[in-house]
Amino acid sequence: MHRKHVAMVGVPAVSHVLPGIEVIRELVARGHRVTYANDPAVAHLITPTGAELVPYESTLPVADNDWPEDPIAAMRVFLDDNIRMLPQLRAAYDDDPADVYLYDIGAYAARALAEAQGRPMVQLSPTYVAWKGFEEEVAAPLWTLPGADEFRAVFAEWLAGSGAVTTDVDAFPGRPGRTVAVVSKAMQPNADRVDTETVTFVGPCLGSRSDQGGWTRPAGAGKVLLVSLGSAYTRRPEFYRRCLAAFGDLPGWHVVLQIGRHTDPAVLGPIPANVEVHAWVPQLAILLQADAFVTHAGMGGSGEGLYAGVPMIAVPQAVDQFANADRLVELGVARRLDTADATAEALRGALLDLTGDPEVARRSAALRAEVRAEGGTARAADLIEELLA
């Protein structure tokens, strides 16, 4: 295929960059010129793919993870970021338009740019998508909350002057013309009501991740447990202490505990001999060798857990993680423990229950095969190339 310009527009949240980064790497490997617009804070994730970073300044609170608890306020943070983002994108792409624009769900200014230029676009979604009835069942209650009317008014005013063809404040962010969802259909709520004419589920898009380093299962480790709350909600020292009490010195188990960069290991107290503690770990490399996974049930972690076929203890922290945790339970591969209920005794009991249940093992293996059959990175790149053709 003739070399084309593919532009990805993202936001500087690691949980939004990593799910699609292998698709970017694959498009570069296939010979396309790929640019990636994002804040320089995530350049270290982007430039190893071979894509050219197009820097813009983001206002998202990713440095300190100080996200608003109020849902309207959280949506406003993204809206304000997109309002600032659009002129920066225009400065980069008006004289160098892409043949196709890919964009993250949080970077919808790219849709305005693509529509203004008359270029094809694909939303690269790192989480589940809207279904028939979504507006009535999920969005409508949000619009009754304090601040919603002002939010919608600001959004509508921005859209009207953005150059976008689509100016409906509901359809613009939530109903893209084409979506490649880099999640498994198994994790999608109401999957039977998703418009498969516009949405394709390709499952987790994973690569070797050799740039993240590897991990070797210790000699003599009977079973391996990974504990990780992902990249955003990691300031949870009390939870980590409970995990140490639950799993420390548990016969036959080796534990890898990721605590994030905001928790000082010193506050955890004595570390049992069977536990290794890290600020950051190569999660997929460990999961492929693990026997169980304590996760916050973010979409990325949930997908990697399914891909690896490991049973999970879901301890959701925020946003979509509660629904994800429930979905994992419905799939028969997890137990949900909310943070307040995640005592050392409950955590230990859930681990032993999960890993001793043959039906959980059977469901984990079946879902692992199902997720891997969705096509992942190669399938996502094929779909994008179809638009380029």
N, C-alpha and C positions, 0 to 999 in steps of 0.2 A: 504494500500500500504506500502511496505517496506520503512523504513526511508532512504531518499536519501539526498545527499549534493547538494543544490542549491546555486550557487554563483551569486550575483548581483554585477555588476561593474558600478559605477555611477560617476558623477562629482558633486562638492560641490556648485552647484547653486540650491537655494531653488526651483526655478521653474522647475527644472529637477528632484529633489528628490520627492517632494510632489505628482506629478501625479501617481507615481507607488508605493508609500509607503504602501498603503493598500493591494496591491498584495503581498508584502513581509510579512506583518502582517498575511495575510490569509494563506500563505504557511507555516509559523511557526505554526499557529493554527492547520494546517492539519498534523502536526507531523514531518515535514521535518527539517533537519538541514540546516539552512540558514546562509550564511556568506554574508557580504556586504562590498565590498571594496570601500572606499571613504576617503576623507580628514577628519581628526578629527573635522574640523570646523562644520560639519553637524552631528556629533555623536548624538546630542540631538534629531535629527529627526529620527535617525535609531535605536538606542538602545531600545526605548520604544516598538518597534515591536517584540522584542525577538530575532532579528537577531544579530549575532556576528559581530562587526565592525572589518574589516581588514584594518588597517590604511595605507594610502599612502600619500605622500606629493604632493599636486597639486600646479601648478603655475598659475591657472586661477585667474583673477583679481576680485574675488567675494567679497573680503573684502571692497573694495572702489568703486566697480562697474565702474571701469575705463576701459570700453571695447572700443576697437578701432572702429571708425566710418567706416573706409574703410573695405569692405567685405573680401578682400584677407587677410588683416592684421588680421581680426577677425578669419578667418579660420586658419591662421598660429598660433595664440594663442592656439587653440585647438590641432593642430598638434604637436606643441612643448610640450604641456602637455602630449599627448599620448606617445610621444617618451620617456619622463621621466617616464611615468606611467608603461610601459611594463616591464622593469626589476624589478620594485617593485612588480608587479603582479606575475611575475615568482618566486620571492623569497618566496611569500606566497603560491602559488598554484602548483608549480612543484612537491612538495612532498605531496600535499594534494589536488589533482585535484577534481573538481566538477563533478557531474553526468550531470549537465546542467549549462551552463553559460547564465545569463541574462545580458544585457548591455544597457546602455543609448546611445542615438545617439552621444553624445559627448565623449563617452568612448570606442571608437572603437578598442583600444589596446586589449580589451577583445576578440575581434574576432580573432586577431592574436594568442592570447594565446590558445583559444579553438581549432582553426584549427591546431596549432602545436601539441596539445595533442590529436587530433582526437575526441573531445567531441562535443556533440550537443550544439547549442547556439540559443538564441532568442533575437532579438533586442526589447527592451521595449521602444517604441517610445512615447514621450510626445507631439508630434506634428504630422502634416500630413506627408505623405510618398511620395516617388517618384511614378510617373505614366508613362505609355507608352508615350514616347516623352519628358519626363522631361529633359533628357540630352541635347536635341536640343533646347528646349524652355527656360530652366532656367539656366542650367549649362554652356552651350556653351558661352553665353554672358559674364559670369564671367571670362572665360579663356582668354578673350581678354583684360582684365584689367591689368594695370601695376603691376608687381610682380607675376602674375599668373604662368608664366613659371618657375620661381625659386621655387615657392610653389610646383608645380607638380613634379619638379625634386627632391626636398627634400623628398616629400612623397614617390615617387617611390623608391628612394634609401633606405629609412627606411623600406618599405614593403619588399623589396628584402632580407633584412637581418633579418626580424622579425620572420621568421618561419611560416608565413601565407601561406596557399595554394593559396588563391586568391590574386593576386599581381597587378591587374588592379586598377589604382588610381580612376577611376570613379565607378567601381562596388564595390570596397571594402567598402567604407563608406556608399554608397547610395543604394546598392542592396543586403541587407542581404538575406540569404536563408530562414529565417522565421522571421516575425515581428508580434508582438502583439501591436497594436496601441491603447493606452489608451485615445483615443479621439473619438468623435462621427463621424460616416461617413458623417453626415450632414456638418461637418466643412472641409471635405477633398476636395481640388480642383480636378476637373476632376476625380471624384470618379468612373465614368464608365470606366476609363482607368487604374485603379489600378489592379494589379495582385492578385486576391483573392485566388489564390492557395498558395501564400506565405504571404499574409497580412490578418489579421483579425482585424476588428474594434470592440472593446468591449465597447466603450463609456467611460466616466469619471469613474475612479475607486475610489469611495468615501466610507468612513466609518463613524463612529460616530464622529471621531476627538475630542473625549472627552478630550484628552491630551492638546488640544489647548484652552480649556475653553469654556464656553457657552456665550450666550447673551440673555437677556430678553427684549422683546419689551416693551417700557415704557407704562404705563397705560395712556390711553387718546391719544396715537399716532394714528392719522387717517391713514396715510400712511408712509411707511419707505423707505428711499433712502440710499443706500450704495454708497460711492465714494471711489474708490481704484485704484491706478495705479500699484498694484502688489508689487513685491519684488525688482525689479532691477532698475526701472526708476522713482524713487520716489522723487528726488531732484527738485521739481517743485513748489516752494512757490507761484509764481505768479498765477499759475493755481488754487491752493487751495484758494487763495484770491478771484478769480473769482467765484469759487463754493460757497464761503460764501456769496458773493454778490447776486448770482443767487438763492440760496436755503435758505439762512438765513431768518428766519421769514416768509417763504412761508406758507400761511395758510393751515393747515391740514397735514403738512409734518414734520416728524422727520428725521434728517440727521445724518448718521454715516460717519465721514470723517477720512480715514486712510492716514497719511502723511509720513510714513516711519521713519526710525531712523536718516535720514540725514537732516531733516527739523526741526528747532526749532519752537515750537508752538507760541513763542513770536513774530515771524516775521509776523504772520497772522493777527495781530491786534485783535480787540474785537471779541469774539466768540458769535454769536447769541444764544439765550436761547434754540432754537430747534435743536442745533448742538452739537454733542459730537465728540471730536477730540482724536485720538489715534495714536501711532506709529505703532501699529500692532493690527489686530482684527481677531477673528475667522470667517473668511469670509463666509464659507459655512453655519455656524450656523445662521448668519445674513441673508444671501440670502434666506434661507428657510422661513424666516419671512418677507422678504422685498417685496416691490411693484415695485421697479425700481433699476437700477444698472448703475452707471457711471464707466466705465472700460477702461483700456488701450487696451483691446482686446487681451491680451496674451491668448495662447491656454488654459491654466488652468482656467483662469477667464471666458473665453468664454464658456467653457464646463460646469462650475459650474452654470453660468447664465442660460444656456439651461436646465440643470438638474433641477434647481429651478423654471423654467418657468417664469422668470422675464424679462420684456422688458429692453433693454440696450441702453445707449448712449455711443458709442465707440469713444474714444479719443486716437488713436494709437500714440505710442511714438517711436518705432523702429522695426527693423527686420520684422518678419512675422505678426506683429500686424496690419499693413495696409491692408494686404490681408484678415486677419481674420475679420477686421472691415467691409470690403466690403462684405464678405460672410454673416455676420450677417444681414447686410442690405438686401441682396438678399433673405435671409430666411424669411424676413418680421417681424423681432423682434427687430430691432435696427435702430438708426439714427447715421450717422458718422459725427463727428465734428473734424477736424484737430485742433491741439493746437492753431494755430494762429487765427482760426475762432471761438474758444470756448470762446466767450465773455459771460459775465453774462446774457445778453439778449438772446443769442443763446442757452445757456444751459437751461435756464428756459423755453424757448419756446419749445425746444426739449422734455423736461420732460413732460410738459403739453400735448403736441401733442401725444406723445407715449402712455401715460397712459389714454388718453381720446379716443383712437382709438380701437373700438371693434375688428377690424380685427387683430390688433397686439395681443390683448388678446387671440384671437382664435388660431393664429399661435404659440404663446408661449405655450399654453396648448398642442397643437398637438405635437410640438417638444419635450416638456417635456416627453410625453408618449413614443415617438420614441426613445429618448436617453436612458430612463430607461429600455426599452425592449432589448437593446443591450447586457445586461448581466453584465457589469461592472466587479467588483473585482472577483466575483465567476467564471465568464466565463474566465477571464484571467488565474486564477489559474488552472482551468480545462484544458486549452490548454497546459499549462506548464507541468502538470501531464501526459498528453498524451505522451509528449516527454520522460518523465521519465519512463513511462511504456514500 
